[in-house]
Amino acid sequence: QVQLVESGGGLVQPGGSLRLSCAASGFTFSNYVMSWYRLTPGKERELVASITSTGGSTNYADSVKGRFSISRDNAKNTVFLQMNSLNVEDTAVYYCQATRSLSPHYTYWGQGTQVTVSS
């Protein structure tokens, strides 16, 4: 059974930091590109960051470049999102996504974790 379980969300003040984790099971983690998306009511889903299966390449949305960092530990089947200098616009539900690198490009989603940035 495939599972992606996010954790680490919560309430933080502007300028603060959070580290999200996504623990994967039920598939070969090292064969998958891992991504973080976020969804805010009234806005389209946004790709925040992604990392290749080996961790050799990363990609970020312009809105988070220089503040967020994605990483992965293939030995622990976990992907992380370090979020620094958070602002109120970062408030959203953050979702972990796995996409198989090779065809067929199976895709799995986590259940999401709420991040609220507020004073």
DRENMARNU-266403 format. One record per atom (N, C-alpha, C): x, y, z; atom name. Coordinates in nm, 4 decimals. Example, Ala and Ser with C-alpha at 12.3 -4.5 7.8 and 13.67 -1.06 7.14 Angstrom:
2
[r [1.3190; -0.5690; 0.7800]; "N"]
[r [1.2300; -0.4500; 0.7800]; "CA"]
[r [1.3200; -0.3300; 0.7800]; "C"]
[r [1.2850; -0.2250; 0.7080]; "N"]
[r [1.3670; -0.1060; 0.7140]; "CA"]
[r [1.2900; 0.0030; 0.7870]; "C"]
% end
This chain:
119
[r [0.0838; -0.1185; 0.0000]; "N"]
[r [0.0000; 0.0000; 0.0000]; "CA"]
[r [0.0880; 0.1244; 0.0000]; "C"]
[r [0.0650; 0.2110; -0.0978]; "N"]
[r [0.1429; 0.3335; -0.1088]; "CA"]
[r [0.0970; 0.4348; -0.0049]; "C"]
[r [0.1937; 0.4936; 0.0612]; "N"]
[r [0.1631; 0.5989; 0.1566]; "CA"]
[r [0.2664; 0.7096; 0.1482]; "C"]
[r [0.2172; 0.8329; 0.1541]; "N"]
[r [0.3004; 0.9509; 0.1708]; "CA"]
[r [0.2427; 1.0261; 0.2900]; "C"]
[r [0.3228; 1.0385; 0.3941]; "N"]
[r [0.2736; 1.0983; 0.5173]; "CA"]
[r [0.3557; 1.2221; 0.5490]; "C"]
[r [0.2909; 1.3385; 0.5370]; "N"]
[r [0.3579; 1.4644; 0.5663]; "CA"]
[r [0.3493; 1.4952; 0.7151]; "C"]
[r [0.4474; 1.5675; 0.7631]; "N"]
[r [0.4481; 1.6143; 0.9016]; "CA"]
[r [0.5317; 1.7412; 0.9088]; "C"]
[r [0.5202; 1.8101; 1.0213]; "N"]
[r [0.6028; 1.9282; 1.0434]; "CA"]
[r [0.5327; 2.0608; 1.0247]; "C"]
[r [0.4081; 2.0586; 0.9782]; "N"]
[r [0.3355; 2.1831; 0.9630]; "CA"]
[r [0.2962; 2.2415; 1.0968]; "C"]
[r [0.2437; 2.3636; 1.0925]; "N"]
[r [0.2001; 2.4270; 1.2158]; "CA"]
[r [0.1881; 2.5758; 1.1998]; "C"]
[r [0.1812; 2.6437; 1.3128]; "N"]
[r [0.1696; 2.7888; 1.3182]; "CA"]
[r [0.3060; 2.8494; 1.3483]; "C"]
[r [0.3453; 2.9468; 1.2692]; "N"]
[r [0.4742; 3.0117; 1.2882]; "CA"]
[r [0.4594; 3.1607; 1.2618]; "C"]
[r [0.5383; 3.2394; 1.3274]; "N"]
[r [0.5341; 3.3839; 1.3072]; "CA"]
[r [0.6097; 3.4215; 1.1796]; "C"]
[r [0.5734; 3.5352; 1.1209]; "N"]
[r [0.6499; 3.5824; 1.0036]; "CA"]
[r [0.7977; 3.5919; 1.0357]; "C"]
[r [0.8785; 3.5476; 0.9399]; "N"]
[r [1.0219; 3.5437; 0.9604]; "CA"]
[r [1.0722; 3.4137; 1.0192]; "C"]
[r [0.9828; 3.3291; 1.0631]; "N"]
[r [1.0214; 3.2030; 1.1249]; "CA"]
[r [1.0495; 3.0935; 1.0238]; "C"]
[r [1.0760; 2.9759; 1.0772]; "N"]
[r [1.1124; 2.8609; 0.9943]; "CA"]
[r [1.0324; 2.7379; 1.0335]; "C"]
[r [1.0144; 2.6516; 0.9367]; "N"]
[r [0.9562; 2.5204; 0.9594]; "CA"]
[r [1.0265; 2.4212; 0.8686]; "C"]
[r [1.0260; 2.2956; 0.9121]; "N"]
[r [1.0803; 2.1894; 0.8285]; "CA"]
[r [0.9730; 2.0829; 0.8107]; "C"]
[r [0.9298; 2.0658; 0.6874]; "N"]
[r [0.8318; 1.9629; 0.6568]; "CA"]
[r [0.9032; 1.8334; 0.6195]; "C"]
[r [0.8405; 1.7239; 0.6556]; "N"]
[r [0.8905; 1.5920; 0.6181]; "CA"]
[r [0.7798; 1.5142; 0.5493]; "C"]
[r [0.8194; 1.4259; 0.4615]; "N"]
[r [0.7244; 1.3382; 0.3932]; "CA"]
[r [0.7854; 1.1982; 0.3907]; "C"]
[r [0.7261; 1.1092; 0.4660]; "N"]
[r [0.7734; 0.9714; 0.4741]; "CA"]
[r [0.6978; 0.8848; 0.3747]; "C"]
[r [0.7712; 0.8151; 0.2900]; "N"]
[r [0.7108; 0.7353; 0.1837]; "CA"]
[r [0.7226; 0.5862; 0.2129]; "C"]
[r [0.6250; 0.5119; 0.1679]; "N"]
[r [0.6289; 0.3667; 0.1795]; "CA"]
[r [0.5415; 0.3056; 0.0715]; "C"]
[r [0.5695; 0.1790; 0.0397]; "N"]
[r [0.4870; 0.1075; -0.0564]; "CA"]
[r [0.5318; 0.1184; -0.2011]; "C"]
[r [0.6414; 0.1878; -0.2259]; "N"]
[r [0.6966; 0.1956; -0.3611]; "CA"]
[r [0.8469; 0.2190; -0.3501]; "C"]
[r [0.9172; 0.2080; -0.4624]; "N"]
[r [1.0624; 0.2250; -0.4625]; "CA"]
[r [1.0951; 0.3735; -0.4673]; "C"]
[r [1.1160; 0.4294; -0.3512]; "N"]
[r [1.1317; 0.5740; -0.3345]; "CA"]
[r [1.2412; 0.6307; -0.4243]; "C"]
[r [1.3501; 0.5616; -0.4369]; "N"]
[r [1.4648; 0.6142; -0.5121]; "CA"]
[r [1.4406; 0.6198; -0.6626]; "C"]
[r [1.3283; 0.5691; -0.7088]; "N"]
[r [1.2929; 0.5765; -0.8507]; "CA"]
[r [1.1981; 0.6913; -0.8822]; "C"]
[r [1.1706; 0.7737; -0.7825]; "N"]
[r [1.0681; 0.8756; -0.7972]; "CA"]
[r [1.1221; 1.0165; -0.7764]; "C"]
[r [1.0772; 1.1065; -0.8639]; "N"]
[r [1.0934; 1.2493; -0.8389]; "CA"]
[r [0.9966; 1.2880; -0.7282]; "C"]
[r [1.0453; 1.3667; -0.6355]; "N"]
[r [0.9615; 1.4101; -0.5235]; "CA"]
[r [0.9394; 1.5608; -0.5308]; "C"]
[r [0.8183; 1.6000; -0.5029]; "N"]
[r [0.7834; 1.7416; -0.5124]; "CA"]
[r [0.6984; 1.7831; -0.3936]; "C"]
[r [0.7020; 1.9122; -0.3674]; "N"]
[r [0.6110; 1.9741; -0.2708]; "CA"]
[r [0.5234; 2.0734; -0.3467]; "C"]
[r [0.3945; 2.0629; -0.3237]; "N"]
[r [0.2966; 2.1563; -0.3770]; "CA"]
[r [0.2286; 2.2247; -0.2599]; "C"]
[r [0.1652; 2.3368; -0.2882]; "N"]
[r [0.0841; 2.4005; -0.1859]; "CA"]
[r [-0.0441; 2.4528; -0.2481]; "C"]
[r [-0.1453; 2.4587; -0.1630]; "N"]
[r [-0.2778; 2.4999; -0.2070]; "CA"]
[r [-0.3361; 2.5958; -0.1052]; "C"]
[r [-0.3758; 2.7104; -0.1561]; "N"]
[r [-0.4408; 2.8119; -0.0735]; "CA"]
[r [-0.5797; 2.8353; -0.1303]; "C"]
[r [-0.6817; 2.8461; -0.0456]; "N"]
[r [-0.8179; 2.8715; -0.0961]; "CA"]
[r [-0.8212; 2.9925; -0.1890]; "C"]
[r [-0.8822; 2.9745; -0.3051]; "N"]
[r [-0.8944; 3.0839; -0.3995]; "CA"]
[r [-0.7775; 3.0973; -0.4941]; "C"]
[r [-0.6752; 3.0134; -0.4744]; "N"]
[r [-0.5590; 3.0179; -0.5623]; "CA"]
[r [-0.5381; 2.8817; -0.6280]; "C"]
[r [-0.4653; 2.8830; -0.7366]; "N"]
[r [-0.4324; 2.7572; -0.8033]; "CA"]
[r [-0.3227; 2.6847; -0.7244]; "C"]
[r [-0.3218; 2.5535; -0.7391]; "N"]
[r [-0.2171; 2.4740; -0.6760]; "CA"]
[r [-0.0816; 2.5160; -0.7334]; "C"]
[r [0.0148; 2.5302; -0.6470]; "N"]
[r [0.1464; 2.5796; -0.6871]; "CA"]
[r [0.2533; 2.4750; -0.6600]; "C"]
[r [0.3353; 2.4487; -0.7605]; "N"]
[r [0.4524; 2.3647; -0.7397]; "CA"]
[r [0.5569; 2.4473; -0.6662]; "C"]
[r [0.5920; 2.4052; -0.5474]; "N"]
[r [0.6853; 2.4800; -0.4635]; "CA"]
[r [0.8293; 2.4405; -0.4938]; "C"]
[r [0.8546; 2.3096; -0.4944]; "N"]
[r [0.9909; 2.2612; -0.5149]; "CA"]
[r [0.9866; 2.1160; -0.5581]; "C"]
[r [1.0887; 2.0751; -0.6311]; "N"]
[r [1.1000; 1.9351; -0.6695]; "CA"]
[r [1.2460; 1.8928; -0.6671]; "C"]
[r [1.2664; 1.7620; -0.6556]; "N"]
[r [1.4017; 1.7071; -0.6490]; "CA"]
[r [1.4037; 1.5763; -0.7264]; "C"]
[r [1.5082; 1.5558; -0.8039]; "N"]
[r [1.5179; 1.4353; -0.8844]; "CA"]
[r [1.5393; 1.3121; -0.7969]; "C"]
[r [1.5286; 1.1964; -0.8575]; "N"]
[r [1.5312; 1.0710; -0.7824]; "CA"]
[r [1.6616; 1.0517; -0.7054]; "C"]
[r [1.7711; 1.1004; -0.7617]; "N"]
[r [1.9004; 1.0863; -0.6947]; "CA"]
[r [1.9320; 1.2036; -0.6029]; "C"]
[r [1.8526; 1.3081; -0.6136]; "N"]
[r [1.8798; 1.4290; -0.5369]; "CA"]
[r [1.9786; 1.5216; -0.6042]; "C"]
[r [2.0150; 1.4901; -0.7271]; "N"]
[r [2.1177; 1.5680; -0.7940]; "CA"]
[r [2.0726; 1.7007; -0.8496]; "C"]
[r [1.9431; 1.7177; -0.8624]; "N"]
[r [1.8912; 1.8416; -0.9184]; "CA"]
[r [1.7643; 1.8821; -0.8469]; "C"]
[r [1.7506; 2.0115; -0.8247]; "N"]
[r [1.6322; 2.0655; -0.7596]; "CA"]
[r [1.5749; 2.1804; -0.8416]; "C"]
[r [1.4497; 2.2093; -0.8140]; "N"]
[r [1.3822; 2.3178; -0.8848]; "CA"]
[r [1.2883; 2.3863; -0.7864]; "C"]
[r [1.2784; 2.5194; -0.7970]; "N"]
[r [1.1971; 2.5959; -0.7025]; "CA"]
[r [1.1080; 2.6962; -0.7753]; "C"]
[r [0.9939; 2.7213; -0.7156]; "N"]
[r [0.9112; 2.8317; -0.7614]; "CA"]
[r [0.9833; 2.9623; -0.7313]; "C"]
[r [0.9628; 3.0611; -0.8163]; "N"]
[r [1.0279; 3.1906; -0.7956]; "CA"]
[r [0.9918; 3.2490; -0.6592]; "C"]
[r [0.8715; 3.2208; -0.6138]; "N"]
[r [0.8224; 3.2798; -0.4888]; "CA"]
[r [0.8956; 3.2283; -0.3654]; "C"]
[r [0.9676; 3.1167; -0.3781]; "N"]
[r [1.0347; 3.0595; -0.2616]; "CA"]
[r [1.1856; 3.0479; -0.2784]; "C"]
[r [1.2366; 3.0830; -0.3951]; "N"]
[r [1.3810; 3.0714; -0.4192]; "CA"]
[r [1.4589; 3.1515; -0.3165]; "C"]
[r [1.5631; 3.0887; -0.2637]; "N"]
[r [1.6460; 3.1543; -0.1644]; "CA"]
[r [1.5934; 3.1413; -0.0232]; "C"]
[r [1.4693; 3.0946; -0.0074]; "N"]
[r [1.4114; 3.0784; 0.1268]; "CA"]
[r [1.3831; 2.9323; 0.1610]; "C"]
[r [1.3437; 2.8559; 0.0618]; "N"]
[r [1.3089; 2.7147; 0.0832]; "CA"]
[r [1.4178; 2.6249; 0.0255]; "C"]
[r [1.4307; 2.5081; 0.0850]; "N"]
[r [1.5274; 2.4111; 0.0356]; "CA"]
[r [1.4684; 2.2712; 0.0439]; "C"]
[r [1.4706; 2.1991; -0.0683]; "N"]
[r [1.4196; 2.0626; -0.0713]; "CA"]
[r [1.5381; 1.9660; -0.0682]; "C"]
[r [1.5215; 1.8574; 0.0040]; "N"]
[r [1.6249; 1.7556; 0.0118]; "CA"]
[r [1.5578; 1.6200; 0.0319]; "C"]
[r [1.6361; 1.5148; 0.0174]; "N"]
[r [1.5798; 1.3805; 0.0349]; "CA"]
[r [1.6847; 1.2884; 0.0941]; "C"]
[r [1.6351; 1.1872; 0.1615]; "N"]
[r [1.7190; 1.0818; 0.2174]; "CA"]
[r [1.6644; 0.9501; 0.1631]; "C"]
[r [1.7269; 0.8979; 0.0597]; "N"]
[r [1.6751; 0.7754; -0.0025]; "CA"]
[r [1.6896; 0.6533; 0.0879]; "C"]
[r [1.7805; 0.6591; 0.1807]; "N"]
[r [1.7954; 0.5479; 0.2760]; "CA"]
[r [1.6789; 0.5425; 0.3743]; "C"]
[r [1.6178; 0.6583; 0.3980]; "N"]
[r [1.5060; 0.6665; 0.4925]; "CA"]
[r [1.3728; 0.6913; 0.4230]; "C"]
[r [1.3742; 0.6914; 0.2888]; "N"]
[r [1.2499; 0.7112; 0.2118]; "CA"]
[r [1.1759; 0.8369; 0.2563]; "C"]
[r [1.2499; 0.9444; 0.2693]; "N"]
[r [1.1918; 1.0677; 0.3203]; "CA"]
[r [1.2402; 1.1872; 0.2383]; "C"]
[r [1.1491; 1.2793; 0.2155]; "N"]
[r [1.1828; 1.4057; 0.1510]; "CA"]
[r [1.1491; 1.5177; 0.2478]; "C"]
[r [1.2299; 1.6235; 0.2420]; "N"]
[r [1.2152; 1.7340; 0.3360]; "CA"]
[r [1.1950; 1.8656; 0.2607]; "C"]
[r [1.1324; 1.9585; 0.3288]; "N"]
[r [1.1247; 2.0951; 0.2787]; "CA"]
[r [1.1573; 2.1884; 0.3938]; "C"]
[r [1.2743; 2.2474; 0.3863]; "N"]
[r [1.3150; 2.3456; 0.4865]; "CA"]
[r [1.2648; 2.4815; 0.4408]; "C"]
[r [1.1858; 2.5455; 0.5248]; "N"]
[r [1.1256; 2.6732; 0.4898]; "CA"]
[r [1.1734; 2.7791; 0.5866]; "C"]
[r [1.2437; 2.8778; 0.5345]; "N"]
[r [1.2960; 2.9871; 0.6152]; "CA"]
[r [1.2338; 3.1194; 0.5727]; "C"]
[r [1.2470; 3.2183; 0.6565]; "N"]
[r [1.1955; 3.3531; 0.6261]; "CA"]
[r [1.0508; 3.3470; 0.5793]; "C"]
[r [0.9717; 3.2745; 0.6520]; "N"]
[r [0.8318; 3.2562; 0.6122]; "CA"]
[r [0.7544; 3.3870; 0.6221]; "C"]
[r [0.6616; 3.4051; 0.5293]; "N"]
[r [0.5731; 3.5211; 0.5327]; "CA"]
[r [0.4281; 3.4735; 0.5184]; "C"]
[r [0.3352; 3.5648; 0.5376]; "N"]
[r [0.1936; 3.5263; 0.5418]; "CA"]
[r [0.1480; 3.4652; 0.4097]; "C"]
[r [0.2149; 3.5025; 0.2997]; "N"]
[r [0.1784; 3.4464; 0.1690]; "CA"]
[r [0.2160; 3.2990; 0.1561]; "C"]
[r [0.2954; 3.2486; 0.2485]; "N"]
[r [0.3326; 3.1071; 0.2480]; "CA"]
[r [0.2279; 3.0203; 0.3174]; "C"]
[r [0.1292; 3.0826; 0.3774]; "N"]
[r [0.0220; 3.0069; 0.4426]; "CA"]
[r [-0.0527; 2.9223; 0.3394]; "C"]
[r [-0.0600; 2.7927; 0.3641]; "N"]
[r [-0.1215; 2.7007; 0.2686]; "CA"]
[r [-0.1203; 2.5602; 0.3272]; "C"]
[r [-0.1897; 2.4715; 0.2587]; "N"]
[r [-0.1730; 2.3292; 0.2848]; "CA"]
[r [-0.0643; 2.2797; 0.1899]; "C"]
[r [0.0348; 2.2145; 0.2461]; "N"]
[r [0.1487; 2.1660; 0.1679]; "CA"]
[r [0.1337; 2.0154; 0.1463]; "C"]
[r [0.1496; 1.9766; 0.0198]; "N"]
[r [0.1325; 1.8369; -0.0189]; "CA"]
[r [0.2621; 1.7815; -0.0755]; "C"]
[r [0.2889; 1.6600; -0.0413]; "N"]
[r [0.4014; 1.5865; -0.0955]; "CA"]
[r [0.3522; 1.5040; -0.2149]; "C"]
[r [0.4298; 1.5019; -0.3219]; "N"]
[r [0.3943; 1.4247; -0.4404]; "CA"]
[r [0.5132; 1.3424; -0.4860]; "C"]
[r [0.4830; 1.2213; -0.5289]; "N"]
[r [0.5851; 1.1338; -0.5861]; "CA"]
[r [0.5478; 1.1010; -0.7299]; "C"]
[r [0.6412; 1.1145; -0.8219]; "N"]
[r [0.6190; 1.0813; -0.9618]; "CA"]
[r [0.7329; 0.9915; -1.0100]; "C"]
[r [0.6965; 0.8756; -1.0630]; "N"]
[r [0.7980; 0.7813; -1.1104]; "CA"]
[r [0.8783; 0.8443; -1.2236]; "C"]
[r [1.0089; 0.8333; -1.2163]; "N"]
[r [1.0957; 0.8990; -1.3138]; "CA"]
[r [1.0775; 0.8443; -1.4541]; "C"]
[r [1.0616; 0.7132; -1.4631]; "N"]
[r [1.0462; 0.6492; -1.5934]; "CA"]
[r [0.9004; 0.6153; -1.6186]; "C"]
[r [0.8672; 0.6001; -1.7461]; "N"]
[r [0.7316; 0.5621; -1.7819]; "CA"]
[r [0.7042; 0.4191; -1.7365]; "C"]
[r [0.5877; 0.3892; -1.6874]; "N"]
[r [0.4744; 0.4787; -1.6637]; "CA"]
[r [0.4969; 0.5690; -1.5421]; "C"]
[r [0.4554; 0.6925; -1.5579]; "N"]
[r [0.4817; 0.7938; -1.4565]; "CA"]
[r [0.3745; 0.7916; -1.3483]; "C"]
[r [0.3751; 0.6842; -1.2712]; "N"]
[r [0.2805; 0.6780; -1.1606]; "CA"]
[r [0.2997; 0.7994; -1.0705]; "C"]
[r [0.1873; 0.8488; -1.0175]; "N"]
[r [0.1916; 0.9655; -0.9289]; "CA"]
[r [0.1116; 0.9386; -0.8032]; "C"]
[r [0.1707; 0.9744; -0.6897]; "N"]
[r [0.1045; 0.9573; -0.5606]; "CA"]
[r [0.1080; 1.0887; -0.4840]; "C"]
[r [0.0073; 1.1061; -0.3985]; "N"]
[r [-0.0041; 1.2287; -0.3188]; "CA"]
[r [-0.0186; 1.1944; -0.1713]; "C"]
[r [0.0333; 1.2847; -0.0894]; "N"]
[r [0.0088; 1.2765; 0.0527]; "CA"]
[r [-0.1208; 1.3470; 0.0886]; "C"]
[r [-0.1520; 1.3455; 0.2172]; "N"]
[r [-0.2787; 1.4020; 0.2633]; "CA"]
[r [-0.2683; 1.5515; 0.2937]; "C"]
[r [-0.1470; 1.6033; 0.2983]; "N"]
[r [-0.1284; 1.7454; 0.3212]; "CA"]
[r [-0.1029; 1.7813; 0.4661]; "C"]
[r [-0.0307; 1.8900; 0.4851]; "N"]
[r [-0.0075; 1.9430; 0.6193]; "CA"]
[r [-0.0233; 2.0946; 0.6141]; "C"]
[r [-0.0922; 2.1482; 0.7131]; "N"]
[r [-0.1233; 2.2913; 0.7148]; "CA"]
[r [-0.0050; 2.3708; 0.7683]; "C"]
[r [0.0302; 2.4748; 0.6949]; "N"]
[r [0.1293; 2.5723; 0.7407]; "CA"]
[r [0.0598; 2.7073; 0.7490]; "C"]
[r [0.0630; 2.7665; 0.8662]; "N"]
[r [0.0014; 2.8971; 0.8876]; "CA"]
[r [0.1064; 2.9933; 0.9387]; "C"]
[r [0.1234; 3.1019; 0.8655]; "N"]
[r [0.2198; 3.2044; 0.9056]; "CA"]
[r [0.1391; 3.3263; 0.9497]; "C"]
[r [0.1484; 3.3567; 1.0768]; "N"]
[r [0.0680; 3.4648; 1.1326]; "CA"]
[r [0.1325; 3.5169; 1.2595]; "C"]
[r [0.1141; 3.6478; 1.2830]; "N"]
[r [0.1634; 3.7074; 1.4066]; "CA"]
[r [0.0542; 3.7050; 1.5132]; "C"]
% end
